[in-house]
Amino acid sequence: MCCIFYYRRNHMYQYNDREFTDVRFDGHDLRYGELIHCTFKNCTFMNTSLDEIDTTHCRFIECDFKGAALNASIHTESAFENCKFSGANLFVTKFISCKMTGSDFSGAQIDGITLCQGDWSYTNLRHAKLGKQDLRGIRFHEADLSESDLTKADLRECDLTRVSLSKAMLKGADLRGAKLDGINLKALDVTGVRMDMEQAVLFLRSYGAKVD
């Protein structure tokens, strides 16, 4: 399990146990805030400044973060369900044990992002740069990681069931213990990839080998 250490920041504002539905926060300056146990349903944060905010146990349901700045924000055990992050800036953002199911990160700036545990099922992470990341134990069930950079990534114990890995770079990645059900193994370049015995057998059988 990855460990994340960070200092406690001084916040300009704090929202606790608040609920917002159909609210437009577009273009607002919401930097340096702390959100605890808040729920946002169908809200828009387009081009909103959310730099260095902290969220803890919050839920964002079908919210739009198009073009939002979330630089250096930290999210702990929060949920972003079916949210849109098109064109958002997530530079050095941290997601710790978050539920991200169905969210779309196409066109988002995610250099330096940290994913620690959590559920990233059904997410669109095409072209994501996740090389050398500690991604152990993350659930990527049916996520789209096509053309992503997973070079030397630690994917041990991940759920990669039916994940799209078309043209993904996996050189030096560690897949030991990961679930690979439903993946077209023949389409993968596994040069330098670390596999356990069960996965190696599965890979050989995909090429028609008979393994006793």
Backbone as a printed PyTorch tensor [residue, N CA C, xyz], in Angstrom:
tensor([[[  0.8490,  -1.1980,   0.0000],
         [  0.0000,   0.0000,   0.0000],
         [  0.8800,   1.2410,   0.0000]],

        [[  0.5160,   2.1980,  -0.8610],
         [  1.3370,   3.4060,  -0.9180],
         [  1.0430,   4.3080,   0.2760]],

        [[  2.0370,   5.0140,   0.6880],
         [  1.8940,   5.9400,   1.8150],
         [  2.0270,   7.3650,   1.3070]],

        [[  1.1190,   8.2210,   1.7080],
         [  1.1350,   9.6130,   1.2830],
         [  1.3290,  10.4880,   2.5150]],

        [[  2.3660,  11.2940,   2.4930],
         [  2.6110,  12.2150,   3.5950],
         [  2.4380,  13.6450,   3.0910]],

        [[  1.6970,  14.4480,   3.8160],
         [  1.5600,  15.8440,   3.4290],
         [  1.2650,  16.6750,   4.6820]],

        [[  1.6000,  17.9210,   4.5860],
         [  1.4080,  18.7920,   5.7320],
         [ -0.0280,  19.3100,   5.7930]],

        [[ -0.4890,  19.6440,   6.9500],
         [ -1.8260,  20.2190,   7.1240],
         [ -1.7810,  21.6880,   6.7290]],

        [[ -2.6060,  22.0360,   5.7600],
         [ -2.5490,  23.3810,   5.2100],
         [ -3.4830,  24.3360,   5.9570]],

        [[ -3.1790,  25.6000,   5.8620],
         [ -4.0910,  26.6230,   6.3660],
         [ -5.1280,  26.9120,   5.2900]],

        [[ -6.4060,  26.7920,   5.6150],
         [ -7.4650,  26.9450,   4.6310],
         [ -8.1680,  28.2920,   4.7850]],

        [[ -8.5600,  28.8510,   3.6320],
         [ -9.2740,  30.1220,   3.6460],
         [-10.7400,  29.9490,   4.0290]],

        [[-11.2790,  28.7530,   3.7610],
         [-12.6840,  28.5010,   4.1200],
         [-12.8750,  27.0080,   4.3390]],

        [[-13.9590,  26.6510,   5.0090],
         [-14.2690,  25.2450,   5.2570],
         [-15.7720,  25.0300,   5.1390]],

        [[-16.1620,  24.0100,   4.3500],
         [-17.5570,  23.5940,   4.2630],
         [-17.6610,  22.2200,   4.8990]],

        [[-18.6270,  22.0440,   5.8030],
         [-18.8010,  20.7730,   6.4980],
         [-20.2640,  20.3470,   6.4150]],

        [[-20.5010,  19.1230,   5.9570],
         [-21.8580,  18.5770,   5.8770],
         [-22.8150,  19.4820,   5.1060]],

        [[-22.3470,  19.9660,   3.9650],
         [-23.1930,  20.8060,   3.1030],
         [-23.6040,  20.0030,   1.8760]],

        [[-24.7690,  20.3290,   1.3170],
         [-25.2320,  19.6620,   0.1020],
         [-25.6200,  20.6950,  -0.9430]],

        [[-25.1440,  20.4780,  -2.1790],
         [-25.3940,  21.4020,  -3.2740],
         [-25.9290,  20.6120,  -4.4700]],

        [[-27.0270,  21.0640,  -5.0500],
         [-27.6120,  20.4030,  -6.2110],
         [-27.8470,  21.4210,  -7.3180]],

        [[-27.3570,  21.1010,  -8.5270],
         [-27.5410,  21.9640,  -9.7090],
         [-26.9780,  23.3710,  -9.5080]],

        [[-25.9040,  23.4780,  -8.7540],
         [-25.2870,  24.7960,  -8.5140],
         [-24.1520,  25.0080,  -9.5250]],

        [[-24.0710,  26.2140, -10.0860],
         [-23.0110,  26.5480, -11.0290],
         [-21.9320,  27.3530, -10.3060]],

        [[-20.7860,  26.7370, -10.1630],
         [-19.6350,  27.3970,  -9.5400],
         [-18.6510,  27.8970, -10.6090]],

        [[-19.1000,  27.9460, -11.8510],
         [-18.2270,  28.2420, -12.9810],
         [-17.4600,  29.5470, -12.7940]],

        [[-16.1350,  29.4640, -12.9820],
         [-15.2960,  30.6500, -12.9620],
         [-15.0200,  31.2200, -11.5850]],

        [[-15.5350,  30.5940, -10.5250],
         [-15.3340,  31.1240,  -9.1720],
         [-13.9250,  30.8140,  -8.6570]],

        [[-13.4760,  31.6050,  -7.7100],
         [-12.2030,  31.3630,  -7.0430],
         [-12.4820,  30.6220,  -5.7480]],

        [[-12.2610,  29.3030,  -5.7670],
         [-12.5200,  28.4650,  -4.5940],
         [-11.2350,  27.8120,  -4.1030]],

        [[-10.1270,  28.4930,  -4.2930],
         [ -8.8320,  27.9410,  -3.8930],
         [ -8.7040,  27.8590,  -2.3690]],

        [[ -7.8090,  26.9480,  -1.9500],
         [ -7.3740,  26.8390,  -0.5550],
         [ -8.5090,  26.5330,   0.4210]],

        [[ -9.5270,  25.8010,  -0.0430],
         [-10.6460,  25.4590,   0.8330],
         [-10.5710,  24.0370,   1.3460]],

        [[-11.3920,  23.7330,   2.3440],
         [-11.4900,  22.3860,   2.8890],
         [-12.9560,  21.9620,   2.8790]],

        [[-13.2440,  20.8290,   2.2330],
         [-14.5990,  20.3170,   2.1290],
         [-14.6630,  18.9700,   2.8490]],

        [[-15.5740,  18.8740,   3.8260],
         [-15.6830,  17.6640,   4.6340],
         [-17.1320,  17.1710,   4.6160]],

        [[-17.3410,  15.9220,   4.2210],
         [-18.6790,  15.3140,   4.1880],
         [-19.6790,  16.1640,   3.4050]],

        [[-19.2420,  16.7390,   2.3000],
         [-20.1460,  17.5310,   1.4620],
         [-20.5780,  16.7250,   0.2460]],

        [[-21.7670,  17.0400,  -0.2790],
         [-22.2850,  16.3510,  -1.4640],
         [-22.6230,  17.3830,  -2.5310]],

        [[-22.1550,  17.1230,  -3.7550],
         [-22.4200,  17.9930,  -4.8990],
         [-23.0610,  17.1420,  -5.9880]],

        [[-24.3160,  17.4450,  -6.3410],
         [-25.0210,  16.6830,  -7.3630],
         [-25.2670,  17.5560,  -8.5890]],

        [[-24.7880,  17.0760,  -9.7350],
         [-25.0180,  17.7650, -11.0040],
         [-24.5910,  19.2350, -10.9520]],

        [[-23.4730,  19.4970, -10.2970],
         [-22.9430,  20.8640, -10.2190],
         [-21.8700,  21.0630, -11.2910]],

        [[-21.6330,  22.3030, -11.6760],
         [-20.5950,  22.5920, -12.6610],
         [-19.5090,  23.4600, -12.0320]],

        [[-18.2690,  23.0870, -12.3470],
         [-17.0900,  23.8060, -11.8570],
         [-16.2180,  24.2070, -13.0470]],

        [[-16.8370,  24.5530, -14.1410],
         [-16.0860,  24.8370, -15.3600],
         [-15.2200,  26.0820, -15.1970]],

        [[-13.9260,  25.9140, -15.4850],
         [-12.9340,  26.9940, -15.3700],
         [-12.8620,  27.5820, -13.9600]],

        [[-13.1880,  26.7670, -12.9690],
         [-13.1460,  27.1930, -11.5690],
         [-11.7550,  26.9700, -10.9910]],

        [[-11.3140,  27.8850, -10.1440],
         [-10.0180,  27.7360,  -9.4700],
         [-10.2240,  26.9520,  -8.1790]],

        [[ -9.7130,  25.7140,  -8.1780],
         [ -9.8420,  24.8360,  -7.0130],
         [ -8.4680,  24.3810,  -6.5400]],

        [[ -7.4560,  25.2030,  -6.8150],
         [ -6.0900,  24.8470,  -6.4470],
         [ -5.9740,  24.6250,  -4.9330]],

        [[ -5.2590,  23.5600,  -4.5840],
         [ -4.8980,  23.2710,  -3.2000],
         [ -6.0890,  23.0950,  -2.2600]],

        [[ -7.2460,  22.6770,  -2.8000],
         [ -8.3520,  22.3510,  -1.8920],
         [ -8.1530,  20.9400,  -1.3480]],

        [[ -8.7180,  20.6920,  -0.1830],
         [ -8.7360,  19.3600,   0.4100],
         [-10.1870,  18.9010,   0.4980]],

        [[-10.4730,  17.6830,   0.0280],
         [-11.7970,  17.1080,   0.2480],
         [-11.6460,  15.8080,   1.0290]],

        [[-12.5460,  15.6080,   1.9820],
         [-12.5330,  14.3840,   2.7850],
         [-13.9590,  13.8480,   2.8930]],

        [[-14.1680,  12.6090,   2.4660],
         [-15.4830,  11.9560,   2.5260],
         [-16.5540,  12.7920,   1.8200]],

        [[-16.2040,  13.4050,   0.6910],
         [-17.1810,  14.1580,  -0.1030],
         [-17.6670,  13.3180,  -1.2750]],

        [[-18.8250,  13.7000,  -1.8390],
         [-19.3430,  13.0380,  -3.0280],
         [-19.6480,  14.0810,  -4.0990]],

        [[-19.0960,  13.8390,  -5.2840],
         [-19.3770,  14.6660,  -6.4510],
         [-20.0410,  13.7500,  -7.4730]],

        [[-21.3200,  13.9780,  -7.7410],
         [-22.0950,  13.0860,  -8.5960],
         [-22.4580,  13.8110,  -9.8900]],

        [[-21.9470,  13.2940, -11.0130],
         [-22.2130,  13.8510, -12.3380],
         [-21.9150,  15.3450, -12.3830]],

        [[-20.7650,  15.7220, -11.8410],
         [-20.3290,  17.1210, -11.8680],
         [-19.3720,  17.3530, -13.0300]],

        [[-19.3070,  18.5910, -13.5190],
         [-18.4710,  18.9350, -14.6700],
         [-17.3360,  19.8580, -14.2290]],

        [[-16.0960,  19.3590, -14.3480],
         [-14.9090,  20.1250, -13.9730],
         [-14.1350,  20.5820, -15.2150]],

        [[-14.8290,  20.7710, -16.3180],
         [-14.1620,  21.1400, -17.5630],
         [-13.3190,  22.4090, -17.3870]],

        [[-12.0230,  22.3000, -17.6830],
         [-11.1380,  23.4580, -17.6160],
         [-10.8210,  23.9430, -16.2140]],

        [[-11.2370,  23.1890, -15.1820],
         [-10.9900,  23.6160, -13.7980],
         [ -9.5210,  23.4110, -13.4220]],

        [[ -9.0380,  24.2330, -12.4980],
         [ -7.6750,  24.0840, -11.9730],
         [ -7.7590,  23.4150, -10.6070]],

        [[ -7.2170,  22.1990, -10.5370],
         [ -7.2250,  21.4400,  -9.2870],
         [ -5.8010,  21.1450,  -8.8380]],

        [[ -4.8850,  21.9840,  -9.2560],
         [ -3.4720,  21.7650,  -8.9620],
         [ -3.2360,  21.5720,  -7.4690]],

        [[ -2.4550,  20.5410,  -7.1490],
         [ -2.0100,  20.2880,  -5.7740],
         [ -3.1710,  20.0940,  -4.7980]],

        [[ -4.3460,  19.7210,  -5.3110],
         [ -5.4630,  19.4080,  -4.4170],
         [ -5.3000,  17.9890,  -3.8830]],

        [[ -5.8950,  17.7310,  -2.7200],
         [ -5.7790,  16.4240,  -2.0660],
         [ -7.1830,  15.9140,  -1.7350]],

        [[ -7.4780,  14.7070,  -2.1790],
         [ -8.8120,  14.1400,  -1.9970],
         [ -8.6930,  12.8020,  -1.2720]],

        [[ -9.3070,  12.7260,  -0.1020],
         [ -9.1760,  11.5350,   0.7360],
         [-10.5380,  10.8780,   0.9530]],

        [[-10.6740,   9.6540,   0.4550],
         [-11.9060,   8.8700,   0.5930],
         [-13.1240,   9.6410,   0.0960]],

        [[-12.9290,  10.4360,  -0.9500],
         [-14.0410,  11.1300,  -1.6020],
         [-14.4710,  10.3500,  -2.8360]],

        [[-15.6470,  10.6820,  -3.3730],
         [-16.1620,  10.0050,  -4.5670],
         [-16.4150,  11.0290,  -5.6680]],

        [[-15.9600,  10.7070,  -6.8640],
         [-16.2290,  11.5030,  -8.0580],
         [-16.8670,  10.5430,  -9.0590]],

        [[-18.1980,  10.4750,  -9.0460],
         [-18.9160,   9.4780,  -9.8400],
         [-19.4660,  10.1050, -11.1110]],

        [[-19.0420,   9.5370, -12.2550],
         [-19.4900,  10.0110, -13.5640],
         [-19.2450,  11.5170, -13.7380]],

        [[-18.0830,  11.9540, -13.3060],
         [-17.7080,  13.3650, -13.4500],
         [-16.8700,  13.5640, -14.7110]],

        [[-16.8600,  14.8010, -15.2300],
         [-16.1040,  15.1260, -16.4340],
         [-14.9510,  16.0640, -16.0640]],

        [[-13.7350,  15.6720, -16.4850],
         [-12.5460,  16.4590, -16.1860],
         [-11.8560,  16.9290, -17.4700]],

        [[-12.6080,  17.0650, -18.5420],
         [-12.0240,  17.4530, -19.8230],
         [-11.2870,  18.7880, -19.7110]],

        [[-10.0030,  18.7750, -20.0550],
         [ -9.2170,  20.0110, -20.0260],
         [ -8.8740,  20.5100, -18.6350]],

        [[ -9.1930,  19.7440, -17.5990],
         [ -8.8830,  20.1690, -16.2240],
         [ -7.3900,  19.9990, -15.9470]],

        [[ -6.8740,  20.8140, -15.0450],
         [ -5.4700,  20.7260, -14.6540],
         [ -5.3750,  20.0360, -13.2970]],

        [[ -4.8300,  18.8110, -13.3120],
         [ -4.7200,  18.0130, -12.0980],
         [ -3.2550,  17.7910, -11.7330]],

        [[ -2.4270,  18.7650, -12.0520],
         [ -0.9920,  18.6490, -11.7990],
         [ -0.7240,  18.4250, -10.3060]],

        [[  0.0200,  17.3760,  -9.9960],
         [  0.3790,  16.9290,  -8.6410],
         [ -0.8210,  16.8190,  -7.6920]],

        [[ -1.9770,  16.4790,  -8.2470],
         [ -3.1610,  16.2100,  -7.4280],
         [ -3.0600,  14.8100,  -6.8330]],

        [[ -3.5840,  14.6180,  -5.6220],
         [ -3.5550,  13.3230,  -4.9520],
         [ -4.9800,  12.8150,  -4.7320]],

        [[ -5.2380,  11.5690,  -5.1430],
         [ -6.5050,  10.8970,  -4.8790],
         [ -6.2000,   9.6860,  -3.9950]],

        [[ -6.6260,   9.7320,  -2.7490],
         [ -6.2960,   8.6980,  -1.7740],
         [ -7.5670,   7.9170,  -1.4130]],

        [[ -7.6110,   6.6530,  -1.8130],
         [ -8.7550,   5.7730,  -1.5170],
         [-10.0710,   6.3880,  -1.9770]],

        [[-10.0780,   6.9340,  -3.1880],
         [-11.2730,   7.5900,  -3.7250],
         [-12.0370,   6.6710,  -4.6730]],

        [[-13.3190,   6.9280,  -4.8170],
         [-14.1610,   6.2130,  -5.7710],
         [-14.3720,   7.1220,  -6.9750]],

        [[-13.8370,   6.7100,  -8.1410],
         [-13.8310,   7.5690,  -9.3330],
         [-14.6580,   6.9760, -10.4640]],

        [[-15.5390,   6.0490, -10.1800],
         [-16.2150,   5.2590, -11.2050],
         [-16.9120,   6.1040, -12.2690]],

        [[-16.6130,   5.7460, -13.5330],
         [-17.2960,   6.3730, -14.6610],
         [-16.8290,   7.7620, -15.0130]],

        [[-15.8130,   8.2760, -14.3630],
         [-15.3610,   9.6450, -14.6490],
         [-14.4670,   9.6820, -15.8820]],

        [[-14.4990,  10.8200, -16.5850],
         [-13.8130,  10.9740, -17.8650],
         [-12.6860,  11.9920, -17.7200]],

        [[-11.4410,  11.5310, -17.9400],
         [-10.2680,  12.3920, -17.8140],
         [ -9.6550,  12.7150, -19.1780]],

        [[-10.4230,  12.5780, -20.2400],
         [ -9.8860,  12.8320, -21.5710],
         [ -9.4740,  14.3000, -21.6910]],

        [[ -8.2530,  14.5170, -22.1380],
         [ -7.7600,  15.8760, -22.3220],
         [ -7.3360,  16.5740, -21.0460]],

        [[ -7.3580,  15.8550, -19.9140],
         [ -6.9620,  16.4730, -18.6410],
         [ -5.4450,  16.4430, -18.4920]],

        [[ -4.9140,  17.4250, -17.7930],
         [ -3.4850,  17.4840, -17.4860],
         [ -3.2720,  16.7620, -16.1650]],

        [[ -2.6860,  15.5560, -16.2330],
         [ -2.5480,  14.7680, -15.0050],
         [ -1.0900,  14.4270, -14.7110]],

        [[ -0.1630,  15.2230, -15.2240],
         [  1.2470,  14.9760, -14.9010],
         [  1.4670,  15.0980, -13.3930]],

        [[  2.1820,  14.1300, -12.8360],
         [  2.4940,  14.1810, -11.4060],
         [  1.3460,  13.7880, -10.5060]],

        [[  0.2380,  13.2840, -11.0950],
         [ -0.9120,  12.8760, -10.2860],
         [ -0.5410,  11.6550,  -9.4380]],

        [[ -1.1660,  11.5330,  -8.2730],
         [ -0.9370,  10.3810,  -7.4030],
         [ -2.2640,   9.6530,  -7.1890]],

        [[ -2.2830,   8.3610,  -7.5450],
         [ -3.4500,   7.5220,  -7.2940],
         [ -3.0590,   6.5020,  -6.2280]],

        [[ -3.7090,   6.5420,  -5.0950],
         [ -3.4040,   5.6080,  -4.0160],
         [ -4.6630,   4.8280,  -3.6530]],

        [[ -4.6530,   3.5050,  -3.9790],
         [ -5.8050,   2.6510,  -3.7280],
         [ -7.0370,   3.2030,  -4.4700]],

        [[ -8.2190,   2.8320,  -4.0330],
         [ -9.4430,   3.3800,  -4.6030],
         [-10.0070,   2.5820,  -5.7650]],

        [[-11.1500,   3.0510,  -6.2630],
         [-11.8930,   2.3950,  -7.3340],
         [-11.9700,   3.3200,  -8.5430]],

        [[-11.2540,   2.9440,  -9.6060],
         [-11.2120,   3.7150, -10.8500],
         [-11.8880,   2.9430, -11.9760]],

        [[-12.8960,   2.1580, -11.6340],
         [-13.6140,   1.3730, -12.6360],
         [-14.3450,   2.2700, -13.6380]],

        [[-14.3610,   1.8200, -14.8930],
         [-15.1100,   2.4910, -15.9710],
         [-14.6330,   3.9190, -16.2440]],

        [[-13.4460,   4.2750, -15.7830],
         [-12.9280,   5.6220, -16.0590],
         [-12.2740,   5.6810, -17.4350]],

        [[-12.2400,   6.8760, -18.0070],
         [-11.5260,   7.1090, -19.2620],
         [-10.1790,   7.7370, -18.9160]],

        [[ -9.1210,   6.9280, -19.0180],
         [ -7.7660,   7.3940, -18.7280],
         [ -6.8630,   7.2210, -19.9540]],

        [[ -7.4520,   7.3610, -21.1280],
         [ -6.6690,   7.2510, -22.3550],
         [ -5.5220,   8.2640, -22.3500]],

        [[ -4.3630,   7.8330, -22.8190],
         [ -3.1710,   8.6890, -22.9330],
         [ -2.6230,   9.1390, -21.5740]],

        [[ -3.0830,   8.5420, -20.4800],
         [ -2.6070,   8.9590, -19.1520],
         [ -1.1300,   8.6070, -18.9680]],

        [[ -0.4020,   9.5060, -18.3530],
         [  1.0070,   9.2790, -18.0650],
         [  1.1380,   8.8180, -16.6080]],

        [[  1.2340,   7.4990, -16.4400],
         [  1.2760,   6.9140, -15.1000],
         [  2.5410,   6.0850, -14.9000]],

        [[  3.5660,   6.3850, -15.6730],
         [  4.8200,   5.6630, -15.5610],
         [  5.4420,   5.7940, -14.1760]],

        [[  5.9880,   4.6780, -13.6760],
         [  6.6710,   4.6060, -12.3830],
         [  5.7470,   4.8620, -11.1940]],

        [[  4.4400,   4.8560, -11.4260],
         [  3.4790,   5.0970, -10.3400],
         [  3.2820,   3.8410,  -9.4910]],

        [[  3.0580,   4.0500,  -8.1990],
         [  2.6670,   2.9700,  -7.3040],
         [  1.1390,   2.8760,  -7.3520]],

        [[  0.6370,   1.9310,  -8.1500],
         [ -0.8070,   1.7920,  -8.3620],
         [ -1.3510,   0.5160,  -7.7270]],

        [[ -0.6150,  -0.0230,  -6.7770],
         [ -0.9830,  -1.3070,  -6.1910],
         [ -2.4130,  -1.3290,  -5.6290]],

        [[ -3.1300,  -2.3950,  -5.9910],
         [ -4.4360,  -2.6460,  -5.3920],
         [ -5.5790,  -1.8030,  -5.9220]],

        [[ -5.3410,  -0.9620,  -6.9240],
         [ -6.4130,  -0.1160,  -7.4460],
         [ -7.3490,  -0.9520,  -8.3240]],

        [[ -8.6350,  -0.6620,  -8.2510],
         [ -9.6170,  -1.3490,  -9.0920],
         [ -9.8370,  -0.5300, -10.3620]],

        [[ -9.3730,  -1.0900, -11.4990],
         [ -9.5200,  -0.4270, -12.7950],
         [-10.5300,  -1.1770, -13.6730]],

        [[-11.4390,  -1.9000, -13.0750],
         [-12.3770,  -2.7580, -13.8010],
         [-12.9930,  -2.0240, -15.0080]],

        [[-12.7530,  -2.5590, -16.2090],
         [-13.3010,  -2.0200, -17.4590],
         [-12.9400,  -0.5600, -17.7140]],

        [[-11.8340,  -0.0970, -17.1670],
         [-11.3620,   1.2620, -17.4610],
         [-10.6970,   1.2880, -18.8390]],

        [[-10.6060,   2.4750, -19.4240],
         [ -9.9390,   2.6480, -20.7120],
         [ -8.5570,   3.2490, -20.4750]],

        [[ -7.5320,   2.4070, -20.5920],
         [ -6.1470,   2.8490, -20.4380],
         [ -5.4020,   2.7440, -21.7710]],

        [[ -6.1530,   2.8760, -22.8520],
         [ -5.5460,   2.8010, -24.1760],
         [ -4.4790,   3.8770, -24.3530]],

        [[ -3.3530,   3.4820, -24.9490],
         [ -2.2590,   4.4020, -25.2670],
         [ -1.7080,   5.1240, -24.0360]],

        [[ -1.9470,   4.5570, -22.8550],
         [ -1.4150,   5.1650, -21.6360],
         [  0.0260,   4.7140, -21.4110]],

        [[  0.7430,   5.4980, -20.6400],
         [  2.1300,   5.1690, -20.3040],
         [  2.1650,   4.5610, -18.9100]],

        [[  2.3690,   3.2420, -18.8710],
         [  2.4550,   2.5160, -17.6030],
         [  3.8530,   1.9330, -17.4170]],

        [[  4.8260,   2.5610, -18.0640],
         [  6.2030,   2.0880, -17.9840],
         [  6.6800,   2.0310, -16.5290]],

        [[  7.1430,   0.8580, -16.1150],
         [  7.6660,   0.6280, -14.7670],
         [  6.6430,   0.9180, -13.6640]],

        [[  5.3570,   0.9160, -14.0120],
         [  4.3140,   1.1200, -12.9960],
         [  4.1500,  -0.1420, -12.1550]],

        [[  3.8290,   0.0460, -10.8840],
         [  3.5750,  -1.0730,  -9.9730],
         [  2.0750,  -1.3500,  -9.9660]],

        [[  1.6640,  -2.3940, -10.6820],
         [  0.2570,  -2.7400, -10.8230],
         [ -0.0970,  -4.0180, -10.0570]],

        [[  0.7260,  -4.3650,  -9.0890],
         [  0.4630,  -5.5830,  -8.3310],
         [ -0.9000,  -5.5360,  -7.6350]],

        [[ -1.6070,  -6.6750,  -7.7350],
         [ -2.9100,  -6.8650,  -7.0690],
         [ -4.0030,  -5.9370,  -7.6170]],

        [[ -3.7740,  -5.2820,  -8.7580],
         [ -4.8190,  -4.4440,  -9.3550],
         [ -5.8990,  -5.3140, -10.0000]],

        [[ -7.1150,  -4.7980, -10.0510],
         [ -8.1740,  -5.4520, -10.8140],
         [ -8.1960,  -4.8210, -12.2020]],

        [[ -7.6350,  -5.5460, -13.1760],
         [ -7.5690,  -5.0610, -14.5520],
         [ -8.5580,  -5.8080, -15.4480]],

        [[ -9.6020,  -6.3340, -14.8460],
         [-10.5990,  -7.0960, -15.5940],
         [-11.1880,  -6.2730, -16.7350]],

        [[-11.0540,  -6.8020, -17.9500],
         [-11.6020,  -6.1960, -19.1710],
         [-11.1550,  -4.7440, -19.3780]],

        [[ -9.9810,  -4.4170, -18.8770],
         [ -9.4130,  -3.0840, -19.1120],
         [ -8.9130,  -2.9980, -20.5490]],

        [[ -9.1240,  -1.8590, -21.1820],
         [ -8.5940,  -1.6330, -22.5260],
         [ -7.1570,  -1.1330, -22.4000]],

        [[ -6.2140,  -1.9440, -22.9070],
         [ -4.7930,  -1.5940, -22.8450],
         [ -4.2050,  -1.4730, -24.2450]],

        [[ -5.0480,  -1.1660, -25.2210],
         [ -4.5820,  -1.0480, -26.5980],
         [ -3.4680,  -0.0040, -26.7150]],

        [[ -2.3200,  -0.4220, -27.2370],
         [ -1.1700,   0.4480, -27.4690],
         [ -0.6140,   1.0580, -26.1780]],

        [[ -0.9620,   0.4860, -25.0330],
         [ -0.4000,   0.9740, -23.7590],
         [  1.0580,   0.5540, -23.6480]],

        [[  1.8680,   1.4070, -23.0160],
         [  3.2820,   1.1050, -22.8040],
         [  3.4410,   0.4650, -21.4280]],

        [[  3.8660,  -0.7900, -21.4200],
         [  3.9420,  -1.5610, -20.1720],
         [  5.3620,  -1.9930, -19.8330]],

        [[  6.3350,  -1.5330, -20.5760],
         [  7.7000,  -2.0040, -20.3840],
         [  8.1530,  -1.8140, -18.9300]],

        [[  8.5590,  -2.9290, -18.3160],
         [  9.0580,  -2.8630, -16.9490],
         [  7.9850,  -2.8000, -15.8830]],

        [[  6.7070,  -2.8780, -16.2800],
         [  5.6180,  -2.8290, -15.2940],
         [  5.5580,  -4.1360, -14.5000]],

        [[  5.0060,  -4.0710, -13.2980],
         [  4.8680,  -5.2430, -12.4340],
         [  3.3880,  -5.6070, -12.3340]],

        [[  3.0250,  -6.7430, -12.9250],
         [  1.6230,  -7.1620, -12.9630],
         [  1.3230,  -8.3010, -11.9960]],

        [[  2.2760,  -8.6890, -11.1850],
         [  2.0810,  -9.8560, -10.3280],
         [  0.8570,  -9.6950,  -9.4270]],

        [[  0.0110, -10.7330,  -9.4550],
         [ -1.1840, -10.7240,  -8.6100],
         [ -2.3530,  -9.9470,  -9.1780]],

        [[ -2.1670,  -9.2880, -10.3210],
         [ -3.2620,  -8.5020, -10.9170],
         [ -4.2430,  -9.4160, -11.6530]],

        [[ -5.5180,  -9.0350, -11.6490],
         [ -6.5390,  -9.7770, -12.3890],
         [ -6.5030,  -9.3280, -13.8480]],

        [[ -6.3090, -10.2850, -14.7580],
         [ -6.1790,  -9.9740, -16.1810],
         [ -7.3100, -10.5760, -17.0060]],

        [[ -8.4120, -10.9500, -16.3650],
         [ -9.5350, -11.5710, -17.0760],
         [-10.0770, -10.6340, -18.1600]],

        [[-10.3300, -11.2090, -19.3360],
         [-10.9600, -10.4310, -20.3970],
         [-10.0360,  -9.5000, -21.1460]],

        [[ -8.7170,  -9.5780, -20.8930],
         [ -7.7600,  -8.7330, -21.6020],
         [ -7.1840,  -9.5040, -22.7880]],

        [[ -7.0470,  -8.8320, -23.9270],
         [ -6.4320,  -9.4480, -25.1050],
         [ -4.9190,  -9.4500, -24.9080]],

        [[ -4.4160, -10.5170, -24.2980],
         [ -2.9990, -10.5810, -23.9550],
         [ -2.1070, -10.5940, -25.1870]],

        [[ -2.6050, -11.1360, -26.2870],
         [ -1.7920, -11.2080, -27.5020],
         [ -1.4950,  -9.8200, -28.0780]],

        [[ -2.3160,  -8.8400, -27.7070],
         [ -2.1230,  -7.4880, -28.2460],
         [ -1.1480,  -6.6590, -27.4060]],

        [[ -0.6690,  -7.2400, -26.2870],
         [  0.2020,  -6.4840, -25.3880],
         [  1.6730,  -6.7080, -25.7090]],

        [[  2.4430,  -5.6400, -25.5580],
         [  3.9020,  -5.7660, -25.6140],
         [  4.3620,  -5.9650, -24.1690]],

        [[  4.7560,  -7.1840, -23.8460],
         [  5.0890,  -7.5140, -22.4600],
         [  6.6010,  -7.5290, -22.2170]],

        [[  7.3320,  -6.8310, -23.0450],
         [  8.7820,  -6.7600, -22.8670],
         [  9.1310,  -6.2080, -21.4810]],

        [[  9.8470,  -6.9900, -20.7030],
         [ 10.2800,  -6.5380, -19.3850],
         [  9.2020,  -6.5200, -18.3240]],

        [[  7.9900,  -6.9890, -18.6600],
         [  6.8900,  -6.9960, -17.6890],
         [  7.0730,  -8.1510, -16.7040]],

        [[  6.8570,  -7.8880, -15.4290],
         [  6.9520,  -8.9350, -14.4070],
         [  5.5780,  -9.5720, -14.2230]],

        [[  5.5320, -10.9080, -14.3480],
         [  4.2920, -11.6590, -14.1840],
         [  4.5030, -12.7690, -13.1640]],

        [[  3.4000, -13.2130, -12.5460],
         [  3.4990, -14.3910, -11.7000],
         [  3.2620, -15.6350, -12.5650]],

        [[  3.4050, -16.8120, -11.9940],
         [  3.3190, -18.0540, -12.7580],
         [  1.9500, -18.2130, -13.4150]],

        [[  0.8890, -17.9030, -12.6680],
         [ -0.4700, -18.0550, -13.2030],
         [ -0.6750, -17.1650, -14.4210]],

        [[ -0.1770, -15.9380, -14.3670],
         [ -0.3160, -15.0210, -15.5000],
         [  0.5090, -15.4850, -16.7010]],

        [[  1.7020, -16.0000, -16.4190],
         [  2.5610, -16.4820, -17.4980],
         [  1.8940, -17.6330, -18.2480]],

        [[  1.2470, -18.5250, -17.5040],
         [  0.5220, -19.6330, -18.1240],
         [ -0.6350, -19.1000, -18.9690]],

        [[ -1.3670, -18.1230, -18.4270],
         [ -2.4780, -17.5170, -19.1470],
         [ -1.9890, -16.8910, -20.4520]],

        [[ -0.8390, -16.2390, -20.3880],
         [ -0.2540, -15.5940, -21.5640],
         [  0.1280, -16.6360, -22.6160]],

        [[  0.7660, -17.7100, -22.1800],
         [  1.1620, -18.7540, -23.1210],
         [ -0.0540, -19.4170, -23.7680]],

        [[ -1.0870, -19.6490, -22.9840],
         [ -2.2920, -20.2630, -23.5280],
         [ -2.9840, -19.3550, -24.5400]],

        [[ -2.8460, -18.0360, -24.3830],
         [ -3.4430, -17.1170, -25.3590],
         [ -2.8130, -17.2940, -26.7280]],

        [[ -1.6140, -17.8510, -26.7430],
         [ -0.9290, -18.1220, -28.0130],
         [ -1.0900, -19.5780, -28.4330]],

        [[ -1.9620, -20.3050, -27.7470],
         [ -2.2670, -21.6730, -28.1480],
         [ -1.3870, -22.7330, -27.5220]],

        [[ -0.5040, -22.3350, -26.5920],
         [  0.3570, -23.3180, -25.9550],
         [ -0.4400, -24.1910, -24.9920]],

        [[ -0.0160, -25.4570, -24.8950],
         [ -0.6160, -26.3640, -23.9250],
         [  0.3210, -26.4780, -22.7390]],

        [[ -0.1460, -25.9940, -21.6040],
         [  0.6940, -25.9690, -20.4170],
         [  0.1570, -26.9590, -19.4000]],

        [[  0.9900, -27.9300, -19.0110],
         [  0.5670, -28.9360, -18.0300],
         [  0.9790, -28.5130, -16.6280]]])
